[in-house]
Amino acid sequence: TVLPSPLLLSCPSTEAMENESFSLERAESIAEAQEELHSLLVPVSTYLALVFVALGVEARLASARVTFIPSSGVVALLGLVFGLLVQASNGWNAEAAMPFTFSYSVFSALLLPVIIFSGAIELRQKLFWRYLHRIISHALIGTALSTVVVAAGIVGLSRAGAIPYYSVSEASALGALLSATDPVAVLAAYSSVGIGDSRLYALSFGESILNDAAAILIFRVASTLANARVVPDADSLAISLPVDFFVFGVASIVYGIAVGAFFALLTKHLSFLAHAHTYLAMHLIVGLATFMSADLLSMSGIIATLFAGLVVKQYAFFNFHTEQDRMLSLHSVEMISHMADTAVFLSLGVSLSTQRVFDGTLIVASLVLPVIGRSAQVTLISALANRLSDRAPVTRREQTAMVHGGMRGAVSFSLVLLLPGSSALAVESAISAVLFVLTLSIFTNGGTTTLVLRSLGLLKEEEDRGGDDHDEDATMAGASEECTVCASLRATHEISPDEVLAGRFDRVLRPHLTTWTH
């Protein structure tokens, strides 16, 4: 009799043990995945519920024509109250509210690109090109000047012992954050009072978009110097910084235009244009991809996304087959941007509720110094531009409105957690001050927009003006009539060199990038 091999006898037992071990491991991994999903669904579903409530409150305020309570401020307060309730139910543990705030990576990768791309789509291009030289001057030179004023004040107070110690580099990083104005807040404030087609709107909104890019660059340079073990000498910095700034800006502009032009060329020649949903999906991907890829290439995602959006609006937008599809695209981008903006202000309120260190002197300085810096840059640059330009000067009243419209927002909030500092007290005090200023400026600036404009006599002027700058691309019919820069030039007798240059580029590019050639 031949007995079976002991090895063969052990095989079924070994296989069974291996299967049992695999089953246990598989069950554990499934349980972990379900637990991870549950832990993710709690904050996500809660946040979606908060966004839903916030949108309902915004709609109610809009229908009631309430302008003294900005909708973004109500959203921030809702986030603040929610954050406090979460902490109160967990023994006032600040960590309990942290899952309901956005990290810098999530904000930069998903929310900010959508907001900037939508802003570019909604920007009145005729006005943007007409006042481009003023916009660039305020955004670049003005931001640098404002940063210097704020940093000097912070360093002075720090040396006097009134606030925690900040080096020059650390104070400059904080100054850059406090000098960054929010395009979303400006857009909401001016559009809500019906002056979205004025020179004041063009200067404020255009500056706020480019201002963000300038503030981010200054912040990055200052943070690098603050964290560097060996600081370069002043002479080398004086030479390298302007060159880097110029190359950084020009490269970002060229890259954004190239991406937008490629997308326009693609939509002109491919046959899927009949499917509006496909085009719309690609439309949104362009905004996200431009921002991310520009950042990966060490360029400004904000500037690149802005100019990509301008090109998309100017050319690819008119490759839609029907007017209805164009309207769908416009409203879809606006809707997604509005939801992203609402989520940002909710997160701002929740983040403010988690702060435990507040320095009263630093908070007051963070409120006053940016106003001084912005007043100085608006006054000086406007005076210089008025002297050099042969066009109608920007009046004192418009300058006052521009100073008032310098609201802080998304960019300051996104970078605040990256602030450099030599001590935990200095960093936590600065973060609390920035968050407090962001929340307060929503009410002090955004909530008083109508009052300030009316007291300056600007609101009535814009309501009565029916000429030059009013109603340009306010509707899609208007956009069709003004679909080219050339058409916008013919609509006015005031043609700036910026408009002439833009018109020449438009005549060259339009036949190649769009089916709309009229």
C-alpha positions in Angstrom: 0.0 0.0 0.0 1.4 3.4 -1.0 0.8 6.0 1.6 0.3 9.7 0.5 3.2 11.9 1.0 3.2 14.0 4.2 3.8 17.1 2.0 0.6 16.4 0.0 -1.3 15.9 3.2 -0.2 19.2 4.5 -1.0 21.2 1.4 -4.8 21.4 1.8 -4.2 22.5 5.4 -1.7 25.2 4.4 -3.9 26.4 1.6 -6.8 26.7 4.0 -4.7 28.6 6.5 -3.6 31.0 3.8 -7.1 31.5 2.6 -8.3 32.2 6.1 -5.5 34.7 6.7 -6.3 36.4 3.4 -10.0 36.6 4.4 -9.1 38.1 7.7 -6.8 40.7 6.1 -9.4 41.5 3.5 -12.1 41.9 6.1 -9.9 44.2 8.1 -9.0 46.3 5.0 -12.7 46.6 4.1 -13.6 47.6 7.7 -10.8 50.2 7.7 -12.0 51.6 4.3 -15.6 51.8 5.6 -14.4 53.5 8.8 -12.3 56.0 6.7 -15.3 56.7 4.5 -17.5 57.3 7.5 -15.0 59.6 9.1 -14.8 61.5 5.8 -18.6 61.6 5.2 -19.3 63.3 8.6 -17.4 66.6 7.9 -18.2 66.5 4.1 -22.0 66.1 4.7 -22.0 68.6 7.5 -20.1 71.1 5.3 -22.5 70.6 2.4 -25.4 71.2 4.7 -23.7 74.5 5.9 -23.1 75.5 2.3 -26.8 74.8 1.5 -27.9 77.0 4.5 -25.4 79.7 3.5 -26.7 79.8 -0.1 -30.3 80.0 1.2 -29.3 83.0 3.4 -27.6 84.7 0.6 -30.6 84.2 -1.7 -32.8 85.7 1.0 -30.6 88.7 1.5 -30.4 89.2 -2.3 -34.2 89.0 -2.7 -34.7 91.5 0.1 -32.1 93.8 -1.4 -30.1 94.0 1.8 -26.8 95.6 1.0 -25.5 96.7 4.4 -25.1 93.0 5.5 -22.7 91.4 2.9 -23.6 87.8 2.1 -20.0 86.7 2.5 -20.0 88.2 6.0 -23.1 86.2 6.9 -21.4 83.0 5.6 -18.3 83.7 7.7 -20.4 84.3 10.8 -22.2 81.0 10.1 -18.9 79.3 10.0 -17.7 81.0 13.2 -20.9 80.0 15.1 -20.7 76.4 13.8 -17.0 76.2 14.8 -17.7 77.4 18.3 -20.6 75.0 18.7 -18.4 72.0 17.6 -15.7 73.0 20.1 -18.2 73.6 22.9 -19.6 70.1 22.4 -16.1 68.7 22.7 -14.9 70.4 25.8 -13.7 73.5 23.9 -11.1 71.5 22.0 -10.0 73.5 19.0 -8.9 70.3 17.2 -12.5 69.2 17.0 -13.3 71.9 14.5 -10.2 71.4 12.3 -11.8 68.8 10.0 -14.2 71.5 8.9 -11.5 73.8 7.6 -9.6 73.6 4.3 -5.9 72.9 4.1 -3.7 75.1 1.9 -3.3 72.3 -0.6 -7.1 71.8 -1.1 -7.7 75.5 -1.3 -4.9 76.1 -3.8 -5.6 73.1 -6.0 -9.4 73.2 -6.2 -11.0 76.4 -4.9 -8.8 79.3 -5.9 -8.4 78.2 -9.6 -12.1 78.1 -10.0 -12.6 81.5 -8.4 -9.9 83.2 -10.5 -11.0 81.5 -13.8 -14.6 82.6 -13.1 -13.4 86.2 -12.4 -11.5 86.2 -15.7 -14.7 85.0 -17.5 -16.8 87.7 -15.8 -14.3 90.5 -16.3 -15.3 93.3 -18.8 -12.5 93.0 -21.2 -13.0 96.3 -22.9 -12.5 98.1 -19.6 -9.6 95.8 -18.6 -7.6 96.6 -21.8 -8.5 100.3 -21.7 -7.1 100.8 -18.2 -4.4 98.0 -18.3 -1.5 100.4 -17.6 -3.2 101.8 -14.5 -4.2 98.3 -13.3 -0.7 96.9 -13.6 0.8 100.0 -11.9 -1.6 99.6 -8.9 -1.2 95.8 -8.8 2.6 95.6 -9.0 4.1 98.9 -7.7 1.1 99.6 -5.4 1.3 96.2 -3.7 5.1 96.5 -3.2 4.6 100.0 -1.7 1.8 98.9 0.6 3.8 95.9 1.7 6.7 98.2 2.6 4.4 100.5 4.7 2.9 97.6 6.6 6.2 95.8 7.2 7.9 99.1 8.4 5.0 99.6 10.9 5.2 95.9 12.1 9.0 96.1 12.5 8.7 99.4 14.4 6.1 98.1 16.8 8.1 94.9 17.3 11.3 96.7 18.1 9.4 98.9 20.6 8.2 95.7 22.4 4.5 96.4 21.7 4.0 93.2 19.8 5.9 89.9 19.5 9.3 90.0 17.7 9.2 89.9 13.8 12.2 90.1 11.6 12.1 92.3 8.5 11.5 89.3 6.3 8.7 88.0 8.6 7.1 91.4 8.7 7.3 91.6 4.9 5.5 88.3 4.5 2.8 89.5 6.9 2.7 92.8 5.0 2.2 91.0 1.7 -0.8 89.1 3.1 -2.4 92.2 4.4 -1.8 94.0 1.1 -3.6 91.3 -1.0 -7.1 92.4 -2.0 -9.8 90.0 -2.8 -11.3 90.0 -6.4 -14.3 88.0 -5.3 -15.2 90.5 -2.6 -14.7 93.4 -5.0 -16.8 91.7 -7.7 -19.6 90.9 -5.2 -19.6 94.4 -3.7 -19.6 96.4 -6.9 -21.9 94.1 -8.9 -24.5 94.2 -6.1 -24.9 97.9 -6.4 -25.0 97.9 -10.1 -21.7 99.5 -11.1 -20.1 96.4 -12.7 -19.5 98.2 -15.9 -17.7 101.3 -14.7 -14.1 102.5 -14.7 -14.1 102.2 -10.9 -15.0 98.6 -11.2 -12.4 97.9 -13.9 -9.6 99.5 -11.8 -10.6 97.8 -8.6 -11.4 94.3 -9.9 -8.5 94.2 -12.4 -6.0 95.4 -9.8 -7.3 92.9 -7.2 -6.6 89.9 -9.5 -3.1 91.0 -10.5 -2.5 92.2 -6.9 -3.0 88.7 -5.6 -0.2 87.4 -7.8 2.2 90.2 -6.7 1.3 89.6 -3.1 2.0 85.9 -3.5 5.4 86.5 -5.1 6.4 88.9 -2.3 5.2 86.5 0.3 7.2 83.6 -1.2 10.4 85.7 -1.4 10.0 87.1 2.1 9.2 83.6 3.5 12.3 82.1 1.7 14.5 84.9 3.2 12.9 84.4 6.7 13.7 80.7 6.6 17.1 81.0 5.0 20.2 80.3 7.1 22.3 82.6 4.9 20.6 85.8 3.8 21.9 87.3 0.5 23.3 90.8 0.6 21.1 93.8 -0.2 22.9 94.6 -3.5 22.3 91.2 -5.0 18.6 91.3 -3.8 18.1 94.7 -5.4 19.2 93.3 -8.8 17.7 89.8 -8.6 14.3 90.6 -7.2 13.1 93.0 -10.0 14.4 90.6 -12.7 12.8 87.6 -11.1 9.6 89.5 -10.7 9.6 90.5 -14.3 10.4 87.1 -15.7 7.9 85.5 -13.3 5.1 87.8 -14.5 5.9 87.7 -18.2 6.3 83.9 -18.2 3.0 83.5 -16.4 1.2 85.7 -18.9 2.6 84.0 -21.9 1.8 80.6 -20.5 -1.8 81.5 -19.7 -2.3 82.9 -23.2 -0.8 79.8 -24.8 -3.1 77.5 -22.8 -6.1 79.5 -23.6 -5.2 79.7 -27.3 -4.6 76.0 -27.5 -8.0 75.3 -26.0 -9.7 77.7 -28.4 -7.9 76.1 -31.4 -9.0 72.6 -30.1 -12.6 73.6 -29.7 -12.7 75.2 -33.2 -11.6 72.1 -35.0 -13.0 69.1 -33.1 -16.5 67.9 -33.8 -17.6 67.3 -30.2 -18.7 70.9 -29.9 -22.3 69.8 -30.5 -22.2 68.2 -27.0 -22.2 71.3 -24.8 -21.7 69.2 -21.6 -18.4 67.9 -23.0 -17.2 71.4 -23.8 -18.3 72.7 -20.4 -16.3 69.9 -18.6 -13.2 70.7 -20.6 -13.8 74.4 -20.0 -13.6 73.8 -16.2 -10.6 71.5 -16.5 -8.7 74.2 -18.4 -9.1 76.6 -15.4 -7.9 74.0 -12.9 -5.1 72.6 -15.1 -3.7 76.0 -16.0 -3.4 77.0 -12.3 -1.8 73.7 -11.2 0.6 73.3 -14.1 1.7 77.0 -13.8 2.5 76.4 -10.1 4.4 73.2 -10.9 6.5 75.2 -13.4 7.3 77.8 -10.7 5.0 80.5 -12.3 2.0 82.3 -10.9 -1.1 80.2 -11.1 -3.3 83.2 -10.6 -1.8 85.3 -13.5 -1.7 82.3 -15.8 -5.3 81.3 -15.0 -6.4 84.9 -15.4 -5.0 85.3 -18.9 -6.1 81.8 -19.9 -9.6 82.8 -18.9 -9.4 86.0 -20.9 -8.4 84.1 -24.0 -11.1 81.5 -23.5 -13.8 84.1 -23.1 -12.5 86.1 -26.1 -12.2 83.1 -28.5 -13.2 79.6 -27.3 -16.4 80.9 -25.8 -17.7 81.7 -29.3 -17.0 78.3 -30.6 -20.2 77.1 -29.0 -22.9 76.2 -31.5 -25.8 78.1 -29.9 -26.4 81.1 -27.7 -28.1 78.7 -25.2 -24.9 76.8 -24.9 -22.9 79.9 -24.2 -25.3 80.9 -21.5 -25.1 77.5 -20.0 -21.3 77.7 -19.8 -21.3 81.2 -18.3 -23.8 80.4 -15.6 -22.2 77.0 -14.8 -18.8 78.5 -14.2 -20.4 81.3 -12.2 -22.3 78.8 -10.1 -19.3 76.6 -9.3 -17.2 79.7 -8.4 -19.9 80.9 -6.1 -20.0 77.6 -4.3 -16.2 77.7 -3.9 -16.4 81.2 -2.6 -19.1 80.3 -0.1 -17.0 77.3 1.1 -13.9 79.6 1.5 -15.8 82.1 3.8 -17.3 79.2 5.8 -13.8 77.9 6.4 -12.7 81.3 7.3 -15.3 81.5 10.1 -14.5 78.1 11.4 -10.7 78.8 11.4 -11.3 82.0 13.3 -13.2 80.1 16.0 -10.1 77.8 16.6 -7.8 80.7 17.4 -6.7 81.0 21.1 -3.9 83.7 20.9 -4.9 87.3 20.2 -2.7 90.3 20.4 -4.8 93.5 20.5 -2.0 95.8 19.4 -1.1 93.6 16.4 -4.8 93.4 15.4 -5.2 97.2 15.5 -1.9 97.5 13.5 -3.1 95.0 11.0 -6.3 97.1 10.5 -4.7 100.5 10.3 -1.4 99.9 8.5 -2.9 98.4 5.3 -5.3 101.3 5.1 -2.3 103.7 5.3 -0.4 101.7 2.7 -3.3 101.5 0.3 -4.1 105.1 0.7 -0.5 106.0 -0.1 -0.2 103.8 -3.2 -3.6 104.7 -4.7 -2.9 108.5 -4.2 0.6 108.4 -5.6 0.0 106.1 -8.5 -3.2 107.8 -9.5 -1.5 111.2 -9.4 1.4 110.0 -11.6 -0.9 108.2 -14.0 -3.2 111.3 -14.3 -0.2 113.4 -15.1 1.2 111.1 -17.8 -2.1 110.2 -19.4 -4.2 112.4 -21.7 -7.4 110.7 -20.7 -10.0 111.7 -18.1 -8.2 111.6 -14.7 -9.2 109.4 -11.9 -10.9 111.7 -9.5 -10.3 112.0 -5.8 -13.7 110.4 -5.1 -12.8 107.4 -7.3 -9.5 107.1 -5.4 -11.3 107.2 -2.1 -13.6 104.4 -3.3 -10.6 102.4 -4.5 -9.0 102.7 -1.0 -12.3 101.6 0.6 -12.7 98.7 -1.8 -9.4 97.1 -0.8 -11.0 94.1 1.0 -8.9 91.2 2.1 -10.0 87.7 1.2 -9.1 84.3 -0.4 -5.4 84.7 -1.0 -4.6 86.1 2.4 -6.6 83.2 4.0 -4.9 80.6 1.9 -1.4 81.7 2.8 -1.9 82.6 6.4 -1.0 79.1 7.7 2.4 79.4 5.9 3.5 82.5 7.7 7.1 82.3 8.9 8.0 83.2 12.4 10.7 82.9 15.0 8.4 81.9 17.8 5.1 80.1 18.2 3.6 83.3 19.9 4.6 85.4 16.9 3.1 83.0 14.4 -0.2 82.4 16.3 -0.6 86.1 17.0 -0.1 86.9 13.3 -2.6 84.2 12.1 -5.2 85.4 14.5 -4.7 89.0 13.5 -5.0 88.2 9.7 -8.2 86.0 10.2 -9.7 88.8 12.4 -8.9 91.5 9.8 -10.3 89.3 7.0 -13.6 88.7 8.8 -14.0 92.3 9.9 -13.1 93.8 6.5 -16.0 91.9 5.0 -18.4 94.0 7.1 -16.5 97.3 7.3 -15.7 97.4 3.6 -18.2 95.1 1.9 -21.2 96.1 4.0 -20.7 99.8 3.6 -20.0 99.8 -0.2 -23.4 101.3 -1.1 -23.2 104.0 1.6 -19.7 105.0 0.7 -20.4 105.2 -3.1 -23.6 107.1 -2.5 -21.9 109.6 -0.1 -19.1 110.1 -2.7 -21.7 110.7 -5.4 -20.4 107.8 -7.5 -23.4 105.5 -7.3 -25.8 108.1 -8.8 -23.2 108.9 -11.5 -22.9 105.3 -12.5 -26.7 104.8 -12.5 -27.2 107.9 -14.7 -24.4 107.1 -17.1 -25.7 105.3 -20.1 -22.7 105.8 -22.3 -19.3 104.6 -22.9 -18.7 101.9 -20.3 -22.2 100.8 -19.3 -23.7 97.4 -20.1 -20.7 96.1 -22.0 -21.2 92.4 -22.3 -23.7 92.4 -19.4 -25.7 89.9 -21.4 -24.7 87.4 -24.0 -26.2 89.5 -26.7 -24.1 92.3 -25.6 -21.1 90.0 -25.5 -21.8 88.9 -29.0 -21.9 92.5 -30.2 -18.6 93.2 -28.3 -17.1 89.7 -29.0 -13.9 91.2 -30.3 -11.6 93.7 -28.9 -11.7 95.5 -32.3 -15.5 95.9 -31.9 -15.0 97.4 -28.5 -12.5 99.9 -29.9 -15.0 101.0 -32.4 -17.6 101.6 -29.7 -15.6 104.4 -28.1 -13.6 107.4 -29.3 -11.1 107.0 -26.5 -8.6 104.4 -27.7 -5.6 103.8 -25.4 -2.3 102.3 -26.6 -3.2 99.1 -24.7 -6.4 98.8 -26.7 -4.6 99.3 -30.0 -2.1 96.6 -29.2 -4.9 94.2 -28.0 -6.8 95.0 -31.2 -3.9 94.1 -33.4 -3.4 90.8 -31.7 -7.1 90.1 -31.9 -7.1 90.6 -35.7 -4.2 88.1 -36.1 -5.6 85.4 -33.7 -9.3 85.5 -34.3 -9.4 83.8 -37.7 -7.4 80.9 -36.3 -9.0 80.4 -32.9 -12.7 80.9 -33.4 -15.5 80.3 -35.8 -16.8 83.8 -35.0 -14.9 86.1 -37.3 -17.2 89.2 -37.4 
